């Protein structure tokens, strides 16, 4: 019997790395729970900001938490003079500590250890997550799914560093009664090769006739890093 393995987990330590880094030795349970709350909060509040990924780094000095948001539209997150990102940080702190009995002084101290930094993603067409979001937006606008997949693959394969790509959609495609899968790919995609630099993402399109799952693979060649 076969067993499906997540493409990124399969290559941890070779071509990919964890999205959370740092020191979790003091209170690992609370830190991991905080990481989960932070990711879910930012995904919900930055839904329209083309967020590729969220990395969290915990430093041993003063237990600081650095949050790196990778986005194709950083201006929307930061806002004028950084007003939007400050508002976002205040909401995040309230969400993190809403179930804890803390006074204002404790909240101010804890807010100082949280830092949010936004990094720009220069090209969305080599990022599976952003490609998946683009496909989802088009499907939600009722654009024919085959046309969307072809357009996305054309734009992905236009990059020299990309050697192969594959996009899959599943659900009630086109509003049909019975759900089905459709796949479209180009170039090479050696999924069993660990040193293959394959990036992967899963997104969802919420249409009037149900949720459509979107899977995107992008292959950028093999890596031989020591």
C-alpha positions in Angstrom: 0.0 0.0 0.0 1.2 3.5 -0.8 1.3 6.4 1.7 1.1 10.1 0.7 3.9 12.3 2.1 3.8 16.1 2.1 6.3 17.3 -0.5 7.9 19.8 1.9 8.1 17.5 4.9 9.7 14.9 2.6 12.6 17.4 1.9 13.1 19.0 5.3 16.8 19.5 5.8 17.6 19.1 2.1 15.8 21.8 0.1 13.3 23.1 2.6 13.3 24.2 6.2 10.8 24.6 9.0 8.6 27.7 9.2 9.3 28.0 12.9 12.8 28.5 14.3 14.4 29.2 17.6 14.3 28.2 21.2 11.3 26.3 22.6 13.0 24.8 25.7 11.4 26.9 28.4 7.7 26.4 27.7 7.4 24.4 24.5 3.7 23.7 24.8 2.7 27.3 25.2 5.1 28.5 22.5 3.8 26.0 19.9 0.2 27.0 20.8 1.2 30.7 20.4 2.7 29.9 16.9 -0.6 28.3 15.8 -2.7 31.3 17.1 -0.3 33.8 15.3 -0.5 31.9 12.0 -4.3 31.5 12.1 -4.8 35.2 13.1 -2.5 36.5 10.3 -4.0 34.3 7.6 -7.5 35.5 8.5 -6.7 39.2 8.8 -4.3 39.3 5.7 -6.5 37.2 3.4 -6.4 39.8 0.6 -2.8 40.8 1.0 -1.2 37.9 -1.1 0.7 36.3 1.8 3.0 33.6 0.7 4.2 32.3 4.1 4.7 33.3 7.7 7.9 32.5 9.5 8.3 32.7 13.3 11.7 33.0 15.0 12.1 32.9 18.8 15.4 34.3 20.2 16.9 33.2 23.6 17.4 36.9 24.6 14.3 38.1 26.5 12.2 35.5 24.7 11.5 37.7 21.8 9.2 36.6 18.9 10.1 37.8 15.4 7.3 37.3 12.8 8.3 37.5 9.2 5.4 37.9 6.7 6.2 37.3 3.1 3.8 39.1 0.8 3.5 40.3 -2.8 1.6 43.3 -1.5 3.5 44.6 1.5 2.1 48.2 1.2 -1.4 46.9 2.1 0.0 45.3 5.3 2.2 48.2 6.4 -0.1 51.1 5.5 0.8 54.8 5.6 3.6 55.5 8.0 3.2 52.0 9.4 -0.3 52.6 10.8 -1.8 49.4 9.5 0.9 47.1 10.9 0.7 48.7 14.3 -3.0 48.2 14.4 -2.5 44.6 13.3 0.1 44.1 16.1 -2.3 45.4 18.8 -5.1 43.1 17.6 -2.7 40.1 17.6 -1.6 40.8 21.2 -5.3 41.0 22.3 -6.0 37.7 20.6 -2.9 36.0 22.1 -3.7 37.1 25.7 -7.5 37.3 25.7 -7.9 34.1 27.7 -5.2 35.1 30.3 -5.8 37.4 33.2 -3.2 40.1 32.7 -3.1 43.7 33.7 -2.1 46.5 31.3 1.5 46.6 32.5 1.9 42.8 31.7 0.4 43.3 28.3 2.7 46.2 27.5 5.7 44.1 28.5 4.7 41.2 26.4 3.9 43.4 23.4 7.5 44.6 23.4 8.8 41.1 22.8 6.7 40.7 19.6 8.0 42.1 16.3 6.3 41.9 12.9 8.4 42.4 9.8 7.0 42.3 6.2 9.2 41.1 3.4 8.3 41.5 -0.3 7.8 38.6 -2.7 9.1 40.0 -6.0 7.4 37.4 -8.4 4.2 35.5 -7.6 4.7 33.0 -10.5 7.4 31.1 -8.8 5.5 30.8 -5.5 3.0 27.9 -5.4 1.1 29.5 -2.6 0.5 32.8 -4.5 -0.2 30.9 -7.7 -2.8 28.8 -5.8 -4.4 32.0 -4.5 -4.6 33.5 -8.0 -6.2 30.3 -9.3 -8.7 30.4 -6.4 -9.7 34.1 -7.1 -10.3 33.3 -10.8 -12.4 30.2 -10.0 -14.5 32.2 -7.5 -15.2 34.7 -10.3 -16.5 31.7 -12.4 -13.8 31.7 -15.0 -13.6 28.3 -16.7 -11.1 26.1 -14.8 -9.3 24.7 -17.8 -8.6 28.2 -19.0 -7.3 29.3 -15.6 -5.0 26.3 -15.3 -3.5 26.9 -18.8 -3.0 30.6 -18.1 -1.3 29.9 -14.8 1.0 27.2 -16.3 2.0 29.6 -19.2 3.0 32.3 -16.7 4.9 29.8 -14.5 6.8 28.1 -17.3 7.9 31.6 -18.7 10.6 31.7 -16.0 14.0 30.2 -16.9 14.6 28.8 -13.4 11.3 26.7 -13.5 11.8 23.3 -15.1 8.4 21.8 -14.4 5.0 22.5 -12.8 1.7 20.8 -12.1 -1.6 22.2 -10.9 -4.5 20.1 -9.7 -8.1 21.1 -8.8 -10.7 18.9 -7.2 -14.4 19.4 -6.4 -17.6 20.3 -8.2 -15.7 21.8 -11.2 -17.9 24.0 -13.3 -20.8 23.3 -11.0 -21.3 19.7 -12.0 -23.2 17.4 -9.5 -20.4 14.8 -9.0 -17.1 16.1 -7.8 -14.0 15.1 -9.8 -10.2 15.8 -10.2 -8.5 17.6 -13.0 -4.7 17.9 -13.4 -2.5 19.8 -15.8 1.3 19.7 -15.9 4.3 20.7 -18.0 8.0 19.8 -17.9 9.6 17.5 -15.3 8.5 16.9 -11.8 10.6 14.2 -10.0 8.6 13.9 -6.8 10.6 10.9 -5.5 14.0 12.7 -5.7 14.8 14.3 -2.3 17.4 16.8 -3.7 14.8 18.1 -6.2 13.9 21.7 -5.4 10.1 21.2 -5.5 7.9 23.8 -3.8 4.3 22.9 -3.0 1.1 24.6 -1.7 -2.5 23.8 -1.1 -5.3 26.5 -1.4 -9.1 26.5 -1.4 -11.6 28.3 -3.7 -14.9 29.1 -2.0 -17.5 29.0 -4.8 -21.3 29.1 -4.8 -21.4 25.4 -5.5 -18.9 24.3 -2.9 -15.2 24.3 -2.0 -12.6 23.5 -4.7 -9.2 22.3 -3.6 -6.1 23.5 -5.5 -2.7 21.9 -5.4 0.4 23.5 -7.0 3.9 22.0 -7.5 6.8 24.0 -9.0 10.1 22.3 -9.8 13.2 24.5 -10.0 15.9 21.9 -10.6 18.1 19.9 -8.3 20.1 21.3 -5.4 23.5 19.9 -4.4 24.2 22.0 -1.3 26.7 20.6 1.2 
